[in-house]
Amino acid sequence: SHNYEYIQVSEPRPGVGQVTLNRPKALNALCTPLINELNSALREFQSSDSISAVVLTGSERAFAAGADIKEMAPLTFSAAYRGNFIESWSELTTALKKPLIAAVSGHALGGGCELALMADILYCTRGANFGQPEIKLGTIPGAGGSQRLTRAVGKSKAMELILTGKSFSGEEAERWGVAARVFESYEELLKGALDTAETIAGYSRVAVQAAKEVVNKSQDLALRDGVEYERRVFHALFGSQDQKIGMKAFAEKKKPEWSHQ
Ligand code: CO8
């Protein structure tokens, strides 16, 4: 379909879309045109009837080495403020209702780490290099790092990482719960991410979207409100065809044929 300059888009498995960040000369630094292409690709996957889940990856050497430092260097406060710089990154978390799996190998620094943290599921290689080094550039995380990393690892560890700019490995990411799984090589990582995406693509899209929605609510709501929100959505799913299809198939010991309705 599209001819992108900074990303590659494919459908490697049934129901699975893949975006590969492809700006190798700058270690996938996230310049504004790259983010615009990423948003456009994700919008297409969101509206596609054949796609159920999306994998986002970079290269073996770099998932993304951050926001584009050369683009940001001359930015002024008023230009950043009035242009709402970085706001468009959030489209990833608002426009895409389908599950997004980040497969991180190599550098995931600054905005690259934040981009990975925006995914619904994060997988990485053992040797992946995560970090929020903004402090070394005289600035701070600007795409949610201070919030999402803190929720993932707790305040003390997040403070240490963000105040020192020290990086952490894929192995640590997995141990701290930032990553759901860790892999030995880039090939195994990508296969693992695609396998998971394909598994998800085998389920009812209505149920998958609802599951993503309620888990994400847990990040914003107090426990009692979150549990109540979950129950409302759970009740609503009794209005879906797929709930009937899934439970009838179980009783008949058959494989469900989802209508996605
Ligand atoms: N921006 C622009 N260019 C970059 C970036 C970047 N973030 N990272 C790497 N590059 C470029 C290098 O300038 C170099 O280009 P050239 O060949 O023209 O000199 C090329 O990529 C290859 O990089 P290196 O030669 O440095 O490769 P090394 O293997 O020696 O080092 C590193 C790899 C350690 C990843 C190193 O490149 C590095 O430290 N990069 C910067 C990492 C960083 O500080 N990232 C945080 C950026 S700030 C940020 O993301 C702020 C987020 C705030 C809000 C959210 C978004 C904007």
Boltz pocket constraint, residues with backbone or C-beta under 6 A from the ligand:
constraints:
  - pocket:
      binder: B
      contacts: [[A, 24], [A, 25], [A, 26], [A, 27], [A, 29], [A, 30], [A, 65], [A, 66], [A, 67], [A, 68], [A, 69], [A, 70], [A, 86], [A, 107], [A, 109], [A, 110], [A, 111], [A, 112], [A, 133], [A, 134], [A, 137], [A, 140], [A, 141], [A, 142], [A, 143]]
      max_distance: 6.0
